[in-house]
């Protein structure tokens, strides 16, 4: 999953003609980068869909103040230990409805939020740094998490949350990407742009979103210091995922070492993996295992 690629079929903002932006990347790379950035940070349609509406309407809704955003936060269930869900790009908390149903049925409290620019939280879109800030506010409110679970780009975010001190017993990643660079490479390739636009977009991201941080591509990679997370990790990835290749989770598994395991699926793609009964059974068992070998 990359910024600019919706998690469901929807209308995508029209991009400049590839040749026009390629020329601009030669004559005015800063302008080209910022034009590409406007598209890269557009999550598309993130409205609630009918199949998730019952979960959305059952949530206890709160709002958190962060850097001018009024972040919509959600809580389901009454369990003693909360589970934190992190949605992907072009998504929202309610689209993780199958996870909410499965976890609350097992007696868990489930906590999530709509990222800036997504769902009921106004724009513009935020970054992994905003995800960390919101997660800290949620931890202050709900206490330590039994598990943190992320899907797609949310899996990269979830890994960073744990790496930066969000306290949890376990981490689960579905359809994860191994590094942050892929968000740009996939987006540029999907629009038919070349390396000049890629470089211009990267520079715009560094300057406009991360205060000139040239090391952000490695700093926020899922695989960075992955073997030092010090919590059990369970990955799920479908071999037929058209948005994030299965090989990405294989890379993550290798980087995490003995503390991680992986479940491969077939025919579920990028999103249907969230609702698969076997995946949900394995995931809920991992969150609250009865015996060590369950997961």
Secondary structure, 3 states (H helix, E strand, C coil): CCCCCCCCCCCCCCCCCHHHHHHHHHHCHHHHHHHHHHHHCCCCCCCCCHHHHHHHHHCEEEEEEECCEEEEEEEECCCCCEEEEECCCCCCHHHHHHHHHHHHHCCCEEEEECCCCCCCCCCCCCCHHHHHHHHHHHHHHHCCEEEEEEECHHHHHHHHHHHCCCCECEEEEECCCCCCHHHHHHHHHHCCCCHHHHHHHHHHHHHHHCCCCCCHHHHCCCCCCHHHCCCEEEEEEECCCCCCCHHHHHHHHHHHHHHEEEEEECCCCCCHHHCCHHHHHHHHHHHCCCCHHHC
